[in-house]
Structure formats: structure tokens, C-alpha cells
Amino acid sequence: MIKTRLWLLVVASCLALGTPAYAKTTGESVDDTALSGQVKALLIDTKGVPSTAINVEVYEGIVQLGGFLESEEQKSAAIAAARRVDGVKDVHDALVIITKDRTMGQAIDDTTIQSKLKSALASETGASKAWDINTDVYAGEVLLSGFIQGEKARVKAGDIALGLKGVKKVYNNIEVTH
């Protein structure tokens, strides 16, 4: 179990290092990357938290948790776990509670929506901005989360998602950085 946690921490850190650093200094980027890895590792160890369903983004010590969860208990446990990590200045909640009961057909539709959404975001907002945005799709509901520069880009991402065929609802929880 410890080997698995360490391996997941290494993988999470490597993935986080590939994430654009916005307008942060190298030190801030490294600190945020370390915090992201630590939060992800703690979520894996937190009982009752579906860690693979949660996106973790960190900007200047502020952690944003995003994803679809099934209960307030899962949400509360995830937020509490993130707050326990040393160096975390604040935890922002971009988690959405839904009933998870989609059919196989809906799962396939969601995959199609996800693919079209990432493609549309890349062509409309630019590839680098598109990959700053986390996208989750469940039963036609879209969750946008993460940190991005500029309100205009945040609104544009929401409009793009809402304009896709099959999208029933959009939760635009993208946060604007300075």
C-alpha cells in the first residue's frame, strides 16, 4: 500500500509538472506542484473519498477540488483532507453532487461530448488555455474547473460547453487568476 501511494504521488507530481505555470515564479510553480501531489496522495488515503473522481488544481497555494461526487459526505471528507496539507492557504470547492446512474449509452455519449469539448476549447481559446481547464462530463452534465487568466476566457469556455449537442447543464467553476 505504501509503495502504491508513493508511486501515485510520483505520477501525480510528474503530471503536475507538465501543467502550465500561468504567471507564477519557478518557486511558486514548484510549491504548487508539491502541494498538488500531497493533496492527491492524501485523497487516495482518505476513506470514503473517490480520489480518482477529483481533479486537484493549485494556484499560489490555493487548492481547488473539482469533480462529480455522489454525496455531501464524500465532498466534506475531500475538502477536510485537502485542508490538512501543510502549505495549503485555502481550499475552493468546485465539486458537484450528482446521482451516478447513467446507462452505457450515456457513458458513450459523455465520452463523445468530452472529446468535442476539449477540441472546441482548443480551437476557440487556444491549446494552452484549453488544457488549463478541467472538464468532466456525466450524463450530459459538464463541469468546468481549474484556474485560468481572464474572465472573458472563463465565460467563453462555459459558452462553448453549453453550445455542444447533448449538453444538458454546465457548471462553470473555473476560477480567474490575476
C-alpha positions in Angstrom: 0.0 0.0 0.0 2.8 2.4 0.8 4.5 1.6 -2.5 1.3 2.3 -4.3 0.9 5.7 -2.6 4.4 6.7 -3.3 4.1 5.6 -6.9 0.8 7.6 -7.3 2.5 10.6 -5.7 5.3 10.4 -8.2 2.9 10.1 -11.1 0.8 13.0 -9.8 3.9 15.1 -9.4 5.0 14.4 -12.9 1.6 15.2 -14.3 1.5 18.4 -12.4 5.0 19.4 -13.6 3.6 19.3 -17.1 0.8 21.8 -16.3 1.3 25.4 -17.4 2.6 27.6 -14.6 0.5 30.7 -15.5 2.4 33.8 -14.5 4.0 32.2 -11.4 7.6 32.2 -10.5 9.5 29.0 -10.6 9.4 28.7 -6.8 5.6 29.1 -6.8 5.2 26.5 -9.5 7.3 24.0 -7.6 5.5 24.7 -4.4 2.1 24.4 -6.1 3.2 21.2 -7.8 4.3 19.7 -4.5 1.0 20.8 -2.8 -1.0 19.2 -5.6 0.9 15.9 -5.2 0.5 16.0 -1.4 -3.3 16.7 -1.7 -3.8 13.9 -4.3 -1.9 11.4 -2.1 -3.9 12.3 1.0 -7.2 12.0 -1.0 -6.1 8.5 -2.0 -5.7 7.6 1.7 -8.9 9.2 2.8 -11.6 6.7 3.5 -14.8 7.2 1.6 -13.3 9.6 -1.0 -13.3 8.5 -4.6 -9.9 10.1 -5.3 -9.9 9.3 -9.0 -13.1 11.3 -9.4 -11.5 14.5 -8.1 -9.4 17.0 -10.0 -6.8 18.9 -7.9 -5.5 22.2 -9.1 -3.3 24.6 -7.1 -2.6 28.2 -7.8 -0.4 30.2 -5.4 -1.2 27.8 -2.5 -5.0 27.8 -3.1 -6.3 24.3 -3.8 -9.4 23.8 -6.0 -11.1 20.5 -5.9 -13.4 19.7 -8.8 -15.3 16.7 -10.0 -18.6 14.8 -9.7 -19.3 13.1 -6.3 -22.2 11.1 -5.0 -22.6 12.6 -1.5 -22.1 15.5 0.8 -20.0 13.2 3.0 -17.6 12.5 0.2 -17.3 16.2 -0.6 -16.8 17.1 3.1 -14.1 14.4 3.6 -12.3 15.6 0.4 -12.3 19.2 1.4 -11.2 18.4 5.0 -8.3 16.2 3.7 -7.1 19.0 1.4 -7.1 21.5 4.3 -4.9 19.2 6.4 -1.9 19.5 4.0 0.8 21.9 5.2 1.2 24.9 3.0 -2.4 25.0 1.7 -3.7 28.5 2.1 -7.3 27.8 1.2 -9.5 25.1 -0.4 -12.0 26.1 -3.0 -14.9 23.8 -3.7 -15.7 23.1 -7.3 -17.2 19.7 -6.5 -20.7 18.9 -7.7 -23.0 16.3 -6.1 -25.0 14.2 -8.6 -26.7 10.8 -8.6 -24.5 8.5 -10.6 -26.7 6.2 -12.5 -26.0 6.6 -16.2 -26.5 3.9 -18.8 -23.8 2.6 -21.1 -25.2 4.7 -23.9 -24.9 7.8 -21.7 -21.3 6.9 -20.9 -20.5 6.7 -24.6 -22.3 10.0 -25.2 -20.4 11.6 -22.4 -17.1 10.4 -23.9 -18.1 12.0 -27.2 -19.1 15.3 -25.5 -15.8 15.3 -23.6 -13.8 14.8 -26.8 -15.8 17.5 -28.7 -15.5 19.9 -25.7 -11.7 19.6 -25.5 -11.4 20.0 -29.2 -13.7 23.1 -29.3 -11.8 24.6 -26.3 -8.5 24.2 -28.0 -9.7 25.8 -31.2 -11.5 28.7 -29.6 -9.4 29.5 -26.6 -6.0 28.3 -27.8 -4.5 24.9 -26.9 -2.6 26.2 -23.8 -5.7 27.7 -22.3 -7.8 24.7 -23.1 -5.5 22.4 -21.2 -5.7 24.7 -18.1 -9.4 23.8 -17.9 -10.5 20.5 -16.3 -13.6 19.1 -18.0 -15.8 16.3 -16.6 -19.0 15.0 -18.2 -21.6 12.8 -16.6 -25.0 12.1 -18.0 -24.8 15.2 -20.3 -23.8 17.5 -17.4 -20.5 19.3 -17.8 -18.2 20.5 -15.1 -15.5 23.0 -15.9 -12.9 23.7 -13.2 -9.4 24.9 -12.8 -7.6 28.3 -12.9 -7.4 30.5 -16.0 -6.4 34.1 -16.7 -9.2 36.4 -17.7 -13.0 36.4 -17.1 -13.5 36.5 -20.9 -11.8 33.1 -21.3 -13.9 31.7 -18.4 -17.2 32.8 -19.9 -16.1 31.7 -23.4 -15.4 28.2 -22.1 -18.8 28.0 -20.5 -20.5 29.2 -23.7 -18.6 26.6 -25.7 -19.7 23.8 -23.4 -23.3 24.9 -23.4 -23.4 25.1 -27.2 -22.5 21.4 -27.6 -25.1 18.9 -28.7 -26.1 16.6 -25.8 -25.1 19.0 -23.0 -27.9 19.4 -20.5 -26.2 21.6 -17.9 -22.9 23.4 -17.4 -21.3 24.0 -14.0 -18.7 26.7 -14.8 -16.5 26.5 -11.7 -13.4 27.9 -13.5 -11.6 30.5 -11.3 -10.0 33.6 -12.7 -6.4 34.3 -11.7 -4.7 37.7 -11.7 
